[in-house]
Structure formats: C-alpha cells, structure tokens
Amino acid sequence: MPFNENASESDPEHAGIQLAGNQVQLAGNQVAASGELPDSSMEGPPVLAPPLGLQRLHPTSFLFEVASQVRRNLIPAAFAVFFAAKDGGIWFVVAAFATLVALVFSLIRYFTLRFRIQGEDLVVDEGLVFRRHRTVPVHRIQNIDIVQNPLHRVFRVAEVRVETASGNEPEATLRVLAMSQIDELRQAVFNRTITNSSLGSDNLVLGENSGEVQEDSLADRLIIVIPTSRLILAGLLSDRGLVVVSVIAGLLFQPDFRGKVSFDAEEWIKRIPDGVSWLAWTAIGIGVFIVFALLLRVFSAAWYLLRFHGFRMERRVDDIRIRCGLFTKVAATIPRRRVQLISVHRTWLGRYFGLASIRVETAGGAGGDSEDATTSVGRKWFLPALPESEVPRILAEIRPGLKWNEGELDWHPLSPKAGRRMVRFSFIFCLVIGAVGAFVWRPWGFIFGLALLPVAIWYAQKKAKATRYARTQELIAYRSGLLTRKLSITFFDKIQTLHLTQSPFDRRWKMATLAIDTAGSGPADHVISVEMLDADFAKAEHEAVAERAAQAIWQLS
Amino acid sequence: MEEPVVTPLMRDEATSVSDTIQPDFLLVAGIAASSGRAEQSETQWQSFDPRNIDYERTAGWIAIAVVGLIMVFGLTITGIATWPNWMVLGIAGSVCLLVLGFLVFINIYIPPLSHSRAAWSCDARGFQIRKGIWWRKVTSVPRSRVQHTDVHQGPMQRSYGLAKLTIHTAGTQNSTVEVEGLNHQVAMQLRDVLIEDRSFQDAV
C-alpha cells in the first residue's frame, strides 16, 4: 500500500485560528450565560454536533482557584509560617505577599478565561497582560476528566481537565464549571469525536467490532461494577495504607512535632517497671507489630473505599467511562483506541483470593507517579480489583477483537543461562552484604550474608523462570515478577521505537535486552524491556517486531 | 506503488562538499532504492561519513587541551601552596600526565573504532541505527511513528560538512533518537524522506 494514500484525510483544517484571538472580549461586561452566544464560524467539514458558544468559568471558580493555590503552596507556606514564627518580620511580609499574588492571579484567571468550540477546535483564552490563546483540535482530545469534591457538590460545579497526547499536564484545566456546562462541553467534544472516528480511518481501529458502532451507537454499555465487598477485600490485601503511614511519619518528623514525640517516648520508658523479662518484651514487640500491620490493612481498605466507592465502568462506542469516589467523585473517559499499553497486576495475596488489577497507559496526561485523583483513576487505577476470571472479557473491552488466553500464548523463556547469571549476581550481592556485616560486627556479621544466600539463590532462579516474553500477530506480551506478577501487553500499532542493547556482560553470556517504547506515560509501572534474552533470539525478534510494527500502520490506513 | 520522492540535493554554501566523499554517502540509492516495500528483511546498513573520525578527534583534542589547561592551572596552585616540598607536585604532576596520556590514547583509537561499529539504514520499514563499542545498541523507528525531525549543525560540524539528525517520536522512554555524524546532505535528505509519508491519522 502506498504511503500517501490518505494524506488528504489526515490533515484537519485549522482555519480561523488567527481570527479567533480578536474576538475575545476581556472586560466582564460580556457575561454569557451558558450557550447564549453561539459561534457562527462553522468551517471545515460539516458536523452533526451542536456548536458550543462562548463560555466562561462558574462564578464560584474564584473560591476553588484560591483553594487550589493554597493547597499547591502548602509546603512553602508552612515553611514561611515556621520561619515567621521563628524570626518574625520579613517572613510575614513574604508570606503575605505570596498569598496576595496567588489571589490576584486567581482573580485574573477567573475574569479572563473564556472557552468555546469553534469549527473543529476547542479554543481557550486567558490572561490579562500575557494573553494565552490556546487551540486544541477536538479530535486530538484524549479525554475529559472531571473531579468533584464535596465542596464542589454544594455549588453543583466540578473541575474539568481536557487532555491531549502531549506533555504531563492537562492541556487545559477548567476550574470550575457548572454541571450543565460540563454536559454541553462533553457532548460537543465527544459527538464530534464520534462523527470523526466513524468517518475517518479510526473506524478501522475498532477492527472486528466496527459493526457494533451502528448498533449501540450512543447507548452506554455497562462493563463492570465493583461491589463494595470486593473493594474492601482488595483494600485489605493491598498495602496502600503505607501512603497514610508515610503522611503520618512525615508529620511526626516535622521539626515542631519531633521534640514532643521523643519526649513522650522517654516518659513511656520511664513508666515501664524494671523487672520485665525479654520474653515479655518480645511479646510486646510482636503485639505492636501485629496491631501496626492490621492498622495498615484497615487504612488500605479505607483508602480504597474513599477512592473507588461505587466504581462503575461503562462503554459508549469507543470511550470507556469510569466513575467512582466516595466524597470526591471522579469521572474519567478513556477512548480505547488511545490505549497504548495494558498491564495486569497480580499481587501474591491477590492471587490467593483470585483478584487482579488492570492499569492502562494512554499518551500524555498521567505523569508516571502522579497520585492525583483524575490522572490516577483511569490509568494507574483503571480497574483496581476484578476477579481473575473476568480478565479476558475486560481486555477484549479495552482492545476490541482481542481474544485473550494467557495460557495459549507462545511464552518464550529467557536465555537458558539467565538463571545462572542471576544466581551469580545474588552470590556477589550476598558477598557484599556479608562483607558489610562483618565490617560492622566483626566477625560474626558475615552470617547475615550467608543466611541470605539460599533465599537469594532461590529467588534468582524463580525470577528467571517467571520472566517470559510472547509475540502474536497482533501484540507483544511481557510478564515478570515473582511476588507481584505483572503482565503487560502492547500492540504493534502502538510501538514507537524498539531497542536492542547488549552490554559487555551480555556479550559474554550471549544475551541481549529487547526494549519496546510506546507513547504510554508510565502509570502501569511496568516497562516492556526484556533483559537476558538469548542474543540470537533477541536479534531475530527485533527484526520481526520492527517489520510488523511498520506494517501495522499500513493496515490501519 | 509509489516511491517516496527524494528531494534534490541542496547545496549548502557553507558546506565544503569535496570530491573526497564517496558516492555511496550521498546515498539517494540507500534511501530510495530499498524503500519500495520491505520484502527483504535483511537490513542494508550504511556507514557514517568517514570525516566523522576527524571531527571526533578534533573535538577530542580541544577537550583534552581544556583539561590540560585546567591541570596546569591546578598544578601551579599546588606548586605554590606546597613550594618547598617537591613530592606533592611530582606525584600530582605524574598522575595528570598519566590521565592525559590515557585521554590521548582514547582519542586516537576510539573514533575509528566507534565509526566502524556505527551504521544506519533507512528503508520502507523505517529508520534503524546501530552504535556502541562495548555497550551496543540497535534502535528501530518505524517510519510512520516519526513525529518530526530536526537537523542540527554546530559550527565545527559545519566545517566538516556533518550534521546531527534528531528523530522525534511520540514515545516516552526514548522519544528522541539522535543520529550524529551524518553527512549534512544525507541528513537533509533523511529529514525530508522520513516525514514525507503521512499515511495515517494519529500515531497515538
């Protein structure tokens, strides 16, 4: 198939961009009720969706903007207050000035931000001195995420984030809009996307299910809900509670609190009578440990409930929609053609109870470790708990036409020498541990290294066996990990670059690393980088994958 | 079946394209001939411009000169500080000499070696580059995943007629692939060829 067959279709027209900037009215006199000023400049291909007129933020925006500024600057502010309490004077001025600046910026943002849909673009204008005029082609919008915390709910508003494939930050954050405005925006954007995708080449991405588009065209189809009981179970099995613990620990180690805590500890020790035997001490230690572990689990369950209560996943044509949250409600939309990588995680406890979790990666938006509500719901916590038996069905929902049967894949093991290489590495590791131990506690510290050795060897061998790689006509799968087993799948049309690397050690062992890069931004926490493959096999795979990845686009166009 | 059109060579006045360049470096053939359809799975590797060796060496000499100057400066200060004691200065000086000698050795032997290891290829599948003496790496970029390309030429590279081609993809871990040591004209051709064919709507 020739390269430039579809060239004419692939270039959307962005006419009217230059003109649009002049139409913006800065003064507050043009307060438009939602949808009052329909924009008449309908250029480009005809669309079925209604135009979205000039819109502005909800009047309560000011409040939430300030709240967000305060939250973002909490740590600097705390420092400023701390120093102010210590040194007084100048720091109060600094803190007051910073607050004032934040307030002014919030006000400016509220009074100047305007957005509308014009032709095929979402246009957002803001700024007083430095004006920012932003044009986001509607068909490039990856998703529109919505966060609504209890305070938002009082005013019937929510925060909206419009994301495209670029960068780690949302393309536009609209803080805050009235719910009716949000509905209009979503409808305007997604109706367009649907028309686009059913006309354009994207339709083919839907593959075998493309006939379905007409069938259930605009109806939401329920994919899965997570009952509260399963949510609590998953929470109890996870160690999310560590997040809570780390927050508490962080508070304790603040300079202000530490003095008090250590003082308390001394008091406690004084109160303990002298004649307590070491047996009692051990019992107390174990007891404290158990209580702590239980508390951790309870915290985890609470975190899960808070985040994912009422979890509901639906599909509307090509968009997967997720809604969840106890107090702060989050709604995320993920167009499934944008999914770059699917990752199934199974923890050791979860495996025992037959639970798994699924993460997906889309381009842009979700920065790797972001714990922020919207970016983490929908990517990192795409599906926080599901029964093992449901995995194939959900995968088929994410990737239409995918018939997933993990057992039937042709799983290729690592190089037969990989186990030995890992064992050798654990020898060195234990030697180092032993040496350090012996240095610290002469000469018996070496025991630590020696005791660790059998465990390390066992672990190395198991780990080498657990790492597998598979390739089919459509996808590449990689699984690794011993305790938490991670399985990641990517598809040939999503592969951006691939790398074959060989270190001097690799050459000695006749091994190589095959790495595959997608546009996914990392929330799955599992990169497809298969180390210690047999060198010849890796080379052949590299060629084959490159070939197939190049063809994958041709099939789609 | 269309073949991608290779733009005519752009003669850059600043570039002294001498006759010493072998024809296969201006490889229209290398880019175009193989780009019909990737039936042949065997990659046809092209080596980089041999002037790259001289360029790398010259850059190396400059770096070594800078390091040498810093060493002389440091040694002078050490000498003044520990004046009557020749021991310190002697040891420091010989260490510096050893390091310099090692750097000179590297600068003489490494560039030809890395030149012989490095190669690129561009066919219908896309762009491939391989490089590295000890740590070896082969990178493939499927043609349709190229988002945009840059050609960069520093002042020293210009005097050698070389350029750096940067290929940007939508990837995350390795979103840019940098190809250094290309002949400037080849780089310009590659730049155009790689983004010429947009047969898809959205890579991501």
HADDOCK unambig.tbl for C-alpha pairs under 7 A between the chains (distance, minus, plus):
assign (segid A and resid 1 and name CA) (segid B and resid 1 and name CA) 6.77 0.50 0.50
assign (segid A and resid 2 and name CA) (segid B and resid 1 and name CA) 5.43 0.50 0.50
assign (segid A and resid 2 and name CA) (segid B and resid 2 and name CA) 5.80 0.50 0.50
assign (segid A and resid 3 and name CA) (segid B and resid 197 and name CA) 5.29 0.50 0.50
assign (segid A and resid 3 and name CA) (segid B and resid 198 and name CA) 6.62 0.50 0.50
assign (segid A and resid 3 and name CA) (segid B and resid 199 and name CA) 5.10 0.50 0.50
assign (segid A and resid 4 and name CA) (segid B and resid 197 and name CA) 5.38 0.50 0.50
assign (segid A and resid 4 and name CA) (segid B and resid 198 and name CA) 5.78 0.50 0.50
assign (segid A and resid 4 and name CA) (segid B and resid 199 and name CA) 4.81 0.50 0.50
assign (segid A and resid 5 and name CA) (segid B and resid 199 and name CA) 5.99 0.50 0.50
assign (segid A and resid 6 and name CA) (segid B and resid 199 and name CA) 5.29 0.50 0.50
assign (segid A and resid 6 and name CA) (segid B and resid 200 and name CA) 6.86 0.50 0.50
assign (segid A and resid 7 and name CA) (segid B and resid 198 and name CA) 5.91 0.50 0.50
assign (segid A and resid 7 and name CA) (segid B and resid 199 and name CA) 5.66 0.50 0.50
assign (segid A and resid 10 and name CA) (segid B and resid 200 and name CA) 6.55 0.50 0.50
assign (segid A and resid 10 and name CA) (segid B and resid 201 and name CA) 4.83 0.50 0.50
assign (segid A and resid 201 and name CA) (segid B and resid 201 and name CA) 6.94 0.50 0.50
assign (segid A and resid 338 and name CA) (segid B and resid 204 and name CA) 5.99 0.50 0.50
assign (segid A and resid 363 and name CA) (segid B and resid 204 and name CA) 6.60 0.50 0.50
assign (segid A and resid 494 and name CA) (segid B and resid 204 and name CA) 6.82 0.50 0.50
assign (segid A and resid 496 and name CA) (segid B and resid 141 and name CA) 6.58 0.50 0.50
assign (segid A and resid 496 and name CA) (segid B and resid 142 and name CA) 6.99 0.50 0.50
assign (segid A and resid 496 and name CA) (segid B and resid 145 and name CA) 5.68 0.50 0.50
assign (segid A and resid 496 and name CA) (segid B and resid 169 and name CA) 6.39 0.50 0.50
assign (segid A and resid 496 and name CA) (segid B and resid 170 and name CA) 6.55 0.50 0.50
assign (segid A and resid 496 and name CA) (segid B and resid 171 and name CA) 5.42 0.50 0.50
assign (segid A and resid 497 and name CA) (segid B and resid 139 and name CA) 6.97 0.50 0.50
assign (segid A and resid 497 and name CA) (segid B and resid 140 and name CA) 5.64 0.50 0.50
assign (segid A and resid 497 and name CA) (segid B and resid 141 and name CA) 4.72 0.50 0.50
assign (segid A and resid 497 and name CA) (segid B and resid 142 and name CA) 6.81 0.50 0.50
assign (segid A and resid 497 and name CA) (segid B and resid 171 and name CA) 6.98 0.50 0.50
assign (segid A and resid 498 and name CA) (segid B and resid 139 and name CA) 5.66 0.50 0.50
assign (segid A and resid 498 and name CA) (segid B and resid 140 and name CA) 5.26 0.50 0.50
assign (segid A and resid 498 and name CA) (segid B and resid 141 and name CA) 6.74 0.50 0.50
assign (segid A and resid 499 and name CA) (segid B and resid 137 and name CA) 6.71 0.50 0.50
assign (segid A and resid 499 and name CA) (segid B and resid 138 and name CA) 5.48 0.50 0.50
assign (segid A and resid 499 and name CA) (segid B and resid 139 and name CA) 4.38 0.50 0.50
assign (segid A and resid 499 and name CA) (segid B and resid 140 and name CA) 6.38 0.50 0.50
assign (segid A and resid 500 and name CA) (segid B and resid 137 and name CA) 5.45 0.50 0.50
assign (segid A and resid 500 and name CA) (segid B and resid 138 and name CA) 4.89 0.50 0.50
assign (segid A and resid 500 and name CA) (segid B and resid 139 and name CA) 6.40 0.50 0.50
assign (segid A and resid 501 and name CA) (segid B and resid 136 and name CA) 5.44 0.50 0.50
assign (segid A and resid 501 and name CA) (segid B and resid 137 and name CA) 4.20 0.50 0.50
assign (segid A and resid 501 and name CA) (segid B and resid 138 and name CA) 6.31 0.50 0.50
assign (segid A and resid 502 and name CA) (segid B and resid 135 and name CA) 5.67 0.50 0.50
assign (segid A and resid 502 and name CA) (segid B and resid 136 and name CA) 5.00 0.50 0.50
assign (segid A and resid 502 and name CA) (segid B and resid 137 and name CA) 6.33 0.50 0.50
assign (segid A and resid 503 and name CA) (segid B and resid 134 and name CA) 6.27 0.50 0.50
assign (segid A and resid 503 and name CA) (segid B and resid 135 and name CA) 4.40 0.50 0.50
assign (segid A and resid 503 and name CA) (segid B and resid 136 and name CA) 6.32 0.50 0.50
assign (segid A and resid 504 and name CA) (segid B and resid 134 and name CA) 5.52 0.50 0.50
assign (segid A and resid 504 and name CA) (segid B and resid 135 and name CA) 6.16 0.50 0.50
assign (segid A and resid 517 and name CA) (segid B and resid 171 and name CA) 5.75 0.50 0.50
assign (segid A and resid 517 and name CA) (segid B and resid 172 and name CA) 6.68 0.50 0.50
assign (segid A and resid 517 and name CA) (segid B and resid 173 and name CA) 6.28 0.50 0.50
assign (segid A and resid 517 and name CA) (segid B and resid 174 and name CA) 6.69 0.50 0.50
assign (segid A and resid 518 and name CA) (segid B and resid 171 and name CA) 4.94 0.50 0.50
assign (segid A and resid 518 and name CA) (segid B and resid 172 and name CA) 6.55 0.50 0.50
assign (segid A and resid 519 and name CA) (segid B and resid 170 and name CA) 5.28 0.50 0.50
assign (segid A and resid 519 and name CA) (segid B and resid 171 and name CA) 4.10 0.50 0.50
assign (segid A and resid 519 and name CA) (segid B and resid 172 and name CA) 5.48 0.50 0.50
assign (segid A and resid 519 and name CA) (segid B and resid 204 and name CA) 6.76 0.50 0.50
assign (segid A and resid 520 and name CA) (segid B and resid 172 and name CA) 6.72 0.50 0.50
assign (segid A and resid 521 and name CA) (segid B and resid 172 and name CA) 6.08 0.50 0.50
assign (segid A and resid 546 and name CA) (segid B and resid 140 and name CA) 6.54 0.50 0.50
assign (segid A and resid 546 and name CA) (segid B and resid 142 and name CA) 6.57 0.50 0.50
assign (segid A and resid 547 and name CA) (segid B and resid 125 and name CA) 6.17 0.50 0.50
assign (segid A and resid 549 and name CA) (segid B and resid 142 and name CA) 6.46 0.50 0.50
assign (segid A and resid 550 and name CA) (segid B and resid 125 and name CA) 5.12 0.50 0.50
assign (segid A and resid 550 and name CA) (segid B and resid 142 and name CA) 4.98 0.50 0.50
assign (segid A and resid 550 and name CA) (segid B and resid 143 and name CA) 6.59 0.50 0.50
assign (segid A and resid 550 and name CA) (segid B and resid 144 and name CA) 6.94 0.50 0.50
assign (segid A and resid 553 and name CA) (segid B and resid 144 and name CA) 6.85 0.50 0.50
assign (segid A and resid 553 and name CA) (segid B and resid 200 and name CA) 6.80 0.50 0.50
assign (segid A and resid 557 and name CA) (segid B and resid 199 and name CA) 6.15 0.50 0.50
assign (segid A and resid 557 and name CA) (segid B and resid 200 and name CA) 5.34 0.50 0.50
